[in-house]
Amino acid sequence: MNEMTNNPSSIAALGSKTTYAIRQLHKSAGNKTWYGCIYVPGQKPKHISLGTESKQIAEKWLTKMQFVEMMPPSWQKEFNDYPMEKAYEEYLQYVESVHPGVTYKTYKSRIRPCVEFMKAQGCVNLRQITKGVILKLVASFPEYRRMTIHERFRSFRLWLRWCAKHYDMTEFNPCDGVTIKVPYDKENEESWNEDEIKRILNAAPDPLYRFFLGLMAYAGLRLKEALYLRTEDIHRDTHEISLVGKGNKYAVVPISDKLWALYETVMNEVKPDGRFFPAGRFEQNTPELGIMFKFVLTRAGLPIPKKSLHHRLRHSYCTNLIRAGVDLKTVTRLMRHSDVRISLNVYTHISDESMRDGVNRI
């Protein structure tokens, strides 16, 4: 690596040609990630995260960009491509470093079938993934699995967007204009009303398990968010819960009076590791956790759902908020949804009784 590539000021002064460099930003703060620096005359320098702490990988990016810059413009777009399988592997490495554990496994399980489908269609490089091939992919999704369609396509689209940015592939957006029609799934939209939630909580074997279920039923926490709740996450002075939720987004959730009453019964219990719910008894993706909840539902005299077992508590929280007359904007904030349509279309089930009640209010 010559001095020119390490000295941004010398690169910026080279004249009218676009130049490139690599550097580490905020290294003193512990950030070891390498960034690609693009210097266009008359514009502010652009820094692109290369998603790696390896200088060797960063230098390969620099060599590629310098080589492409020397090509005729008509050749540059064709050259700027990337092997699909390698892009998939590097994306999984990125996801594992940012979202380890369950999130990494989930993304892998969603994207891998899409990559295999693309390979069967003859796609080797990313630019061979066209809108037409993606439409064939969407048509191949299992119609009977509602959430599989939505989440698989969403994860696949996020991967392609990451590729376009990470490999600097301009105008690469094959998912543009592609929409999917998710089939209606009545069972997935069913929920427990307030009376049924009370019966479920009353059937809990002890106060700790009751508080665990209450976090999902009265605060809308996801299963993983509830499982890994720590004592310092609950602020007694403000009656709030702070957490890092889906997509590593920080959020503050208010604690209702009903949930606070459940919290007071366990607030003074000793928790050496800081977790409210010990790993031996409360662990994600274990049969024991599901068996216990099914036992509680049986004691409460309620049928056991075929799917969405714990998530139905969060589902019910959203639906019961709307049944209570809370406006959709507030519901969306409480659920920490990015779009009000998610709260309206995915989580609410309007029964015939609700419809009759609604028309009789005017």
C-alpha positions as CSV (number, residue, x, y, z in Angstrom):
1,M,0.0,0.0,0.0
2,N,1.6,3.3,-1.1
3,E,1.5,6.5,0.9
4,M,-1.0,8.0,-1.5
5,T,-3.7,5.5,-0.7
6,N,-3.2,6.1,3.1
7,N,-3.2,9.9,2.8
8,P,-6.6,11.3,2.0
9,S,-5.4,14.9,1.5
10,S,-2.9,13.9,-1.2
11,I,-5.6,11.8,-3.0
12,A,-8.1,14.7,-2.9
13,A,-5.5,16.9,-4.6
14,L,-4.9,14.6,-7.6
15,G,-7.2,16.6,-10.0
16,S,-10.4,15.7,-11.8
17,K,-10.3,12.0,-11.5
18,T,-12.2,9.9,-8.9
19,T,-9.8,8.4,-6.5
20,Y,-10.1,5.8,-3.8
21,A,-8.5,4.9,-0.4
22,I,-9.0,2.8,2.7
23,R,-8.8,3.9,6.3
24,Q,-10.1,3.1,9.8
25,L,-12.4,5.8,11.3
26,H,-12.7,6.5,15.0
27,K,-9.9,4.0,15.7
28,S,-9.2,5.7,19.0
29,A,-12.8,4.8,20.1
30,G,-12.1,1.1,19.5
31,N,-13.7,0.9,16.0
32,K,-11.5,-1.5,13.9
33,T,-13.7,-1.6,10.8
34,W,-12.2,-0.6,7.5
35,Y,-13.9,2.0,5.3
36,G,-13.6,2.7,1.6
37,C,-13.0,6.3,0.8
38,I,-14.2,7.8,-2.5
39,Y,-13.0,11.2,-3.5
40,V,-14.8,12.9,-6.3
41,P,-13.6,16.4,-7.3
42,G,-15.9,19.1,-6.1
43,Q,-17.8,16.8,-3.7
44,K,-17.5,15.8,-0.1
45,P,-15.5,12.5,0.5
46,K,-17.8,9.5,0.8
47,H,-17.0,6.8,3.3
48,I,-18.4,3.3,2.8
49,S,-18.1,0.6,5.5
50,L,-16.5,-2.5,4.1
51,G,-17.8,-4.6,7.0
52,T,-14.5,-6.1,7.9
53,E,-11.6,-5.6,10.3
54,S,-9.2,-7.3,7.9
55,K,-6.9,-4.9,6.1
56,Q,-6.2,-7.6,3.5
57,I,-9.9,-7.7,2.4
58,A,-10.0,-3.9,2.4
59,E,-7.0,-3.8,0.1
60,K,-8.8,-6.1,-2.3
61,W,-11.7,-3.6,-2.4
62,L,-9.2,-0.8,-3.1
63,T,-7.5,-2.8,-5.9
64,K,-10.8,-3.6,-7.5
65,M,-12.0,0.0,-7.5
66,Q,-8.8,1.4,-8.9
67,F,-8.9,-1.2,-11.7
68,V,-12.5,-0.4,-12.5
69,E,-11.8,3.3,-12.6
70,M,-9.3,2.7,-15.5
71,M,-11.9,0.9,-17.6
72,P,-14.1,2.5,-20.3
73,P,-17.5,3.5,-18.9
74,S,-19.2,0.9,-21.1
75,W,-17.2,-1.9,-19.4
76,Q,-17.5,-0.7,-15.8
77,K,-21.1,-1.8,-15.1
78,E,-20.5,-5.3,-16.6
79,F,-17.3,-5.7,-14.6
80,N,-18.9,-4.5,-11.3
81,D,-20.5,-7.9,-10.4
82,Y,-19.9,-10.4,-7.7
83,P,-20.3,-14.2,-7.3
84,M,-23.7,-15.0,-5.7
85,E,-22.5,-17.8,-3.4
86,K,-19.6,-15.8,-2.1
87,A,-21.9,-12.8,-1.5
88,Y,-24.2,-15.1,0.5
89,E,-21.4,-16.4,2.6
90,E,-20.0,-13.0,3.3
91,Y,-23.4,-11.7,4.3
92,L,-23.9,-14.5,6.8
93,Q,-20.5,-13.6,8.3
94,Y,-21.7,-10.0,8.6
95,V,-25.1,-11.0,10.2
96,E,-23.3,-13.3,12.6
97,S,-21.0,-10.5,13.8
98,V,-23.8,-8.0,14.2
99,H,-26.8,-10.3,15.2
100,P,-25.3,-13.6,16.6
101,G,-27.3,-16.5,17.8
102,V,-31.0,-16.9,16.9
103,T,-31.1,-14.0,14.4
104,Y,-28.1,-15.4,12.4
105,K,-29.8,-18.9,12.2
106,T,-33.1,-17.3,11.2
107,Y,-31.6,-15.3,8.4
108,K,-29.6,-18.3,7.1
109,S,-32.7,-20.5,7.0
110,R,-34.7,-17.8,5.2
111,I,-32.1,-16.9,2.5
112,R,-30.6,-20.2,1.8
113,P,-33.7,-21.6,-0.1
114,C,-33.7,-18.5,-2.2
115,V,-30.1,-18.8,-3.1
116,E,-30.6,-22.5,-4.0
117,F,-33.5,-21.5,-6.2
118,M,-31.4,-18.9,-8.0
119,K,-28.6,-21.5,-8.6
120,A,-31.2,-23.8,-10.1
121,Q,-32.2,-21.0,-12.5
122,G,-28.6,-20.7,-13.6
123,C,-27.6,-17.6,-11.6
124,V,-23.9,-17.5,-10.7
125,N,-23.3,-13.8,-10.2
126,L,-25.5,-11.3,-8.5
127,R,-26.4,-9.3,-11.7
128,Q,-27.9,-12.5,-13.1
129,I,-30.6,-12.1,-10.4
130,T,-33.2,-10.2,-12.4
131,K,-36.8,-9.2,-11.7
132,G,-38.1,-12.0,-13.8
133,V,-36.2,-14.6,-11.8
134,I,-37.4,-13.1,-8.5
135,L,-41.0,-13.3,-9.7
136,K,-40.4,-17.0,-10.3
137,L,-39.0,-17.3,-6.8
138,V,-42.0,-15.6,-5.2
139,A,-44.3,-17.9,-7.2
140,S,-42.5,-20.9,-5.7
141,F,-43.1,-20.0,-2.1
142,P,-45.5,-22.3,-0.2
143,E,-48.9,-20.7,-0.2
144,Y,-50.1,-22.3,3.0
145,R,-47.4,-20.7,5.1
146,R,-48.3,-17.1,5.5
147,M,-45.4,-15.8,7.5
148,T,-42.8,-17.9,5.5
149,I,-43.7,-15.9,2.4
150,H,-43.5,-12.5,4.1
151,E,-40.3,-13.1,6.1
152,R,-38.4,-15.1,3.4
153,F,-38.9,-12.4,0.8
154,R,-38.1,-9.6,3.2
155,S,-34.8,-11.3,4.3
156,F,-33.9,-12.0,0.7
157,R,-34.6,-8.4,-0.3
158,L,-32.5,-7.1,2.6
159,W,-29.6,-9.3,1.5
160,L,-29.7,-8.0,-2.1
161,R,-29.8,-4.4,-0.8
162,W,-26.8,-5.1,1.4
163,C,-25.0,-6.6,-1.7
164,A,-25.7,-3.5,-3.8
165,K,-24.2,-1.2,-1.1
166,H,-21.4,-3.5,0.1
167,Y,-20.1,-4.3,-3.4
168,D,-20.9,-0.8,-4.8
169,M,-23.2,-2.2,-7.5
170,T,-25.0,0.9,-8.7
171,E,-28.5,0.5,-10.1
172,F,-28.7,-3.1,-8.8
173,N,-32.2,-3.4,-7.3
174,P,-34.0,-6.4,-8.9
175,C,-36.7,-6.4,-6.2
176,D,-37.9,-3.0,-7.3
177,G,-41.6,-3.2,-8.1
178,V,-42.0,-6.8,-6.9
179,T,-44.8,-7.2,-4.5
180,I,-46.1,-10.4,-2.8
181,K,-49.7,-11.3,-2.0
182,V,-49.7,-13.0,1.4
183,P,-52.7,-15.4,1.8
184,Y,-55.1,-14.8,4.6
185,D,-54.5,-17.0,7.7
186,K,-57.4,-16.8,10.1
187,E,-55.7,-18.9,12.8
188,N,-52.7,-16.6,12.9
189,E,-54.9,-13.6,13.5
190,E,-56.8,-15.1,16.4
191,S,-56.1,-13.7,19.8
192,W,-57.0,-13.9,23.5
193,N,-59.3,-11.3,24.9
194,E,-58.7,-9.5,28.2
195,D,-60.8,-12.1,30.2
196,E,-58.9,-15.0,28.6
197,I,-55.5,-13.3,29.4
198,K,-56.6,-13.1,33.1
199,R,-57.4,-16.8,33.1
200,I,-54.0,-17.6,31.6
201,L,-52.2,-15.5,34.2
202,N,-54.2,-17.0,37.0
203,A,-53.3,-20.5,35.8
204,A,-49.6,-19.8,36.0
205,P,-47.8,-22.0,38.5
206,D,-45.9,-19.3,40.4
207,P,-45.5,-15.5,40.4
208,L,-42.2,-15.5,38.4
209,Y,-43.8,-17.4,35.5
210,R,-46.9,-15.2,35.8
211,F,-44.7,-12.1,35.4
212,F,-43.0,-13.7,32.4
213,L,-46.3,-14.2,30.6
214,G,-47.4,-10.7,31.7
215,L,-44.5,-9.0,30.0
216,M,-45.8,-10.3,26.6
217,A,-49.5,-9.9,27.4
218,Y,-49.4,-6.4,29.1
219,A,-46.3,-4.8,27.5
220,G,-46.1,-6.6,24.1
221,L,-42.6,-7.9,24.6
222,R,-41.4,-10.6,22.2
223,L,-40.4,-14.0,23.6
224,K,-36.7,-13.3,23.3
225,E,-37.0,-9.9,24.8
226,A,-38.9,-11.3,27.8
227,L,-36.5,-14.2,28.3
228,Y,-33.4,-12.1,28.6
229,L,-34.8,-9.2,30.6
230,R,-32.4,-8.1,33.4
231,T,-33.1,-6.4,36.7
232,E,-31.4,-3.2,35.6
233,D,-33.7,-3.0,32.5
234,I,-36.7,-2.1,34.7
235,H,-36.7,1.5,36.0
236,R,-38.8,1.7,39.2
237,D,-38.8,5.5,39.3
238,T,-40.5,5.9,35.8
239,H,-42.2,2.6,35.6
240,E,-40.5,1.8,32.3
241,I,-38.6,-1.1,30.6
242,S,-35.6,-0.4,28.5
243,L,-34.6,-3.0,26.0
244,V,-32.8,-3.8,22.7
245,G,-35.4,-5.3,20.5
246,K,-35.7,-6.6,17.0
247,G,-33.1,-5.4,14.6
248,N,-30.9,-4.2,17.6
249,K,-33.2,-1.2,18.0
250,Y,-33.2,0.4,21.5
251,A,-36.7,1.1,22.9
252,V,-38.4,2.2,26.2
253,V,-41.7,0.5,27.0
254,P,-44.1,1.8,29.6
255,I,-45.2,-0.6,32.4
256,S,-49.0,-0.7,32.9
257,D,-50.6,-0.9,36.4
258,K,-51.5,-4.5,35.8
259,L,-47.9,-5.4,34.8
260,W,-46.5,-3.4,37.7
261,A,-48.6,-5.4,40.2
262,L,-47.1,-8.6,38.7
263,Y,-43.6,-7.2,38.9
264,E,-44.0,-6.2,42.6
265,T,-44.4,-9.9,43.5
266,V,-41.0,-10.8,42.2
267,M,-39.0,-7.5,42.4
268,N,-37.1,-8.5,45.5
269,E,-36.1,-12.0,44.4
270,V,-32.3,-12.6,44.3
271,K,-30.9,-12.9,40.8
272,P,-27.1,-13.5,40.9
273,D,-26.6,-13.3,37.1
274,G,-28.9,-10.3,36.7
275,R,-31.5,-12.2,34.6
276,F,-35.1,-12.3,35.8
277,F,-35.7,-15.7,34.3
278,P,-32.9,-18.3,34.9
279,A,-31.6,-20.1,31.8
280,G,-32.3,-23.6,33.2
281,R,-36.0,-23.0,33.3
282,F,-36.5,-20.3,30.7
283,E,-34.6,-20.9,27.5
284,Q,-35.7,-20.2,23.9
285,N,-36.4,-23.0,21.5
286,T,-36.6,-25.7,24.2
287,P,-39.5,-28.2,24.5
288,E,-39.9,-27.5,28.2
289,L,-40.9,-23.8,27.6
290,G,-43.7,-24.8,25.2
291,I,-44.9,-27.7,27.4
292,M,-45.2,-25.4,30.4
293,F,-47.3,-22.8,28.5
294,K,-49.5,-25.6,27.1
295,F,-50.0,-26.8,30.6
296,V,-51.1,-23.3,31.7
297,L,-53.5,-23.0,28.8
298,T,-55.1,-26.4,29.7
299,R,-55.5,-25.2,33.3
300,A,-57.1,-22.0,32.0
301,G,-59.6,-24.1,30.0
302,L,-58.4,-22.7,26.7
303,P,-57.6,-24.6,23.5
304,I,-53.9,-24.9,22.6
305,P,-53.0,-23.1,19.3
306,K,-51.2,-25.1,16.6
307,K,-48.6,-22.3,16.1
308,S,-47.6,-18.8,17.4
309,L,-47.8,-20.1,20.9
310,H,-46.0,-17.4,23.0
311,H,-46.2,-14.8,20.2
312,R,-50.0,-14.9,20.5
313,L,-49.6,-13.1,23.8
314,R,-47.9,-10.1,22.1
315,H,-50.5,-10.5,19.3
316,S,-53.3,-10.3,21.9
317,Y,-51.7,-7.2,23.5
318,C,-52.0,-5.3,20.2
319,T,-55.6,-6.5,19.5
320,N,-56.8,-5.7,23.0
321,L,-55.3,-2.2,22.8
322,I,-57.4,-1.5,19.6
323,R,-60.5,-3.2,21.1
324,A,-60.1,-0.7,24.1
325,G,-60.2,2.2,21.7
326,V,-56.5,3.1,21.6
327,D,-55.7,5.0,18.4
328,L,-53.6,3.2,15.8
329,K,-50.7,5.6,16.0
330,T,-50.3,5.0,19.7
331,V,-50.7,1.2,19.2
332,T,-47.9,1.3,16.6
333,R,-45.5,3.1,19.0
334,L,-46.3,0.7,21.9
335,M,-45.8,-2.3,19.6
336,R,-42.6,-0.8,18.2
337,H,-43.7,-1.4,14.6
338,S,-42.1,0.6,11.8
339,D,-45.5,1.0,10.0
340,V,-49.0,1.4,11.2
341,R,-50.2,-1.0,8.6
342,I,-48.3,-3.8,10.4
343,S,-50.4,-3.2,13.5
344,L,-53.6,-3.0,11.5
345,N,-53.1,-5.8,9.0
346,V,-51.1,-8.4,10.8
347,Y,-52.2,-8.2,14.4
348,T,-55.9,-7.3,14.6
349,H,-58.8,-9.6,14.1
350,I,-62.2,-8.0,13.8
351,S,-65.0,-10.4,14.8
352,D,-68.6,-10.2,13.7
353,E,-69.5,-9.0,17.2
354,S,-67.0,-6.2,17.0
355,M,-68.5,-5.1,13.6
356,R,-72.0,-5.1,15.0
357,D,-70.9,-3.1,18.0
358,G,-69.1,-0.7,15.8
359,V,-72.1,0.1,13.6
360,N,-74.3,0.6,16.7
361,R,-72.0,3.4,18.0
362,I,-73.2,5.9,15.4
